[in-house]
């Protein structure tokens, strides 16, 4: 609103300067006064009550626009000097005054349009100012809350920092344990790597053993077959052995019988020879020496196999 008043004052001062420039007479000054009064009234009427009636009267008498303007040379002359002055020049033609009034009316209309634009801008600025004031009022209400929240957050951070500092101080004796645990962790890591390499080696061995186990399974099958064959062979051997033992017993019995029979035959032959000698008496040399013509044994007997059973001696029957 202050900007609007300043604009109106500047406009009136500009019109007043133009009236001095054209060097008009008292009639023209009256028209200027009427135009300026009309402009002030329109400004007062179109400013939505921005200027009161007292302000309008005060503005009219603020040395901005004198009710009886001085001469347009800027110096008020004494009336006595006017009487001794020469003849007064004739006033300008009414047509020129009308043209001047038309120009002034156009300027006034242009100023009114600009004034309306300024008023619209002022209304928009007033709305913006009201919105800004509301926003400032809201911010003034929110800012203390923000300050309180920030202060609470700062205190919370301070308390948390103090707690952390106390915890760090309490954990200071644990630093040696942490170093020891770190060393143990490194040792365990080295052991883990070593065990990992061992696991890889064992994995290779396991794979190799699995391959060998497959071969062992085939060998086990062969062993089972050989075991069955061995059992069968042992059964056959036992059977053959049992049969051979029976044959051996039979052979031994037959050998004993043959030896006994040979002894009986020898005994019978000896008895027969002695019986023949008793029956015939003592013969010649040839007969006594075991001649082939005689049936008497020689001086050495038949121990060397001379008889038919000489082969069956104490050593048993002849071997085949």
ZIHUGI-V107463 format. One record per backbone hydrogen bond with DSSP energy under -0.5 kcal/mol. CO is the residue of the C=O (numbers start at 1). NH is the residue of the N-H. Records with the same first field share a line. If there is no record, write none. Layout:
CO: NH ; NH
//
This chain:
1: 5
2: 6
3: 7
4: 8
5: 9
6: 10
7: 11
8: 12
9: 13
10: 14
11: 15
12: 16
13: 17
14: 18
15: 19
16: 20
17: 21
18: 22
19: 23 ; 24
25: 29
26: 30
27: 31
28: 32
29: 33
30: 34
31: 35
32: 36
33: 37
34: 38
35: 39
36: 40
37: 41
38: 42
39: 43
40: 44
41: 45
42: 46
43: 47
44: 49
47: 50
52: 56
53: 57
54: 58
55: 59
56: 60
57: 61
59: 62
67: 69
71: 74
75: 77
78: 81 ; 82
79: 83
80: 84
81: 85
82: 85
93: 97
94: 98
95: 99
96: 100
97: 101
98: 102
99: 103
100: 104
101: 105
102: 106
103: 107
104: 108
105: 109
106: 110
107: 111
108: 112
109: 113
110: 114
111: 115
112: 116
113: 117
114: 118
115: 119
116: 120
117: 121
118: 122
119: 123
120: 124
121: 125
122: 126
123: 127
124: 128
125: 129
126: 130
127: 131
128: 132
129: 133
130: 134
131: 135
132: 136
133: 137
134: 138
135: 139
136: 140
137: 141
138: 142
139: 143
140: 144
141: 145
142: 146
143: 147
144: 148
145: 149
146: 150
147: 151
148: 152
149: 153
150: 154
151: 155
152: 156
153: 157
154: 158
155: 159
156: 160
157: 161
158: 162
159: 163
160: 164
161: 165
162: 166
163: 167
164: 168
165: 169
166: 170
167: 171
169: 172
170: 173
171: 174
172: 175
173: 176 ; 177
174: 178
175: 179
176: 180
177: 181
178: 182
179: 183
180: 184
181: 185
182: 186
183: 187
184: 188
185: 189
186: 190
187: 191
188: 192
189: 193
190: 194
191: 195
192: 196
193: 197
194: 198
195: 199
196: 200
197: 201
198: 202
199: 203
200: 204
201: 205
202: 206
203: 207
204: 208
205: 209
206: 210
207: 211
208: 212
209: 213
210: 214
211: 215
212: 216
213: 217
214: 218
215: 219
216: 220
217: 221
218: 222
219: 223
220: 224
221: 225
222: 226
223: 227
224: 228
225: 229
226: 230
227: 231
228: 232
229: 233
230: 234
231: 235
232: 236
233: 237
234: 238
235: 239
236: 240
237: 241
238: 242
239: 243
240: 244
241: 245
242: 246
243: 247
244: 248
245: 249
246: 250
247: 251
248: 252
249: 253
250: 254
251: 255
252: 256
253: 257
254: 258
255: 259
256: 260
257: 261
258: 262
259: 263
260: 264
261: 265
262: 266
263: 267
264: 268
265: 269
266: 270
267: 271
268: 272
269: 273
270: 274
271: 275
272: 276
273: 277
274: 278
275: 279
276: 280
277: 281
284: 288
285: 289
286: 291
287: 290
291: 294
298: 301
300: 303
302: 305
307: 310
309: 312
311: 313
313: 316
316: 313
//
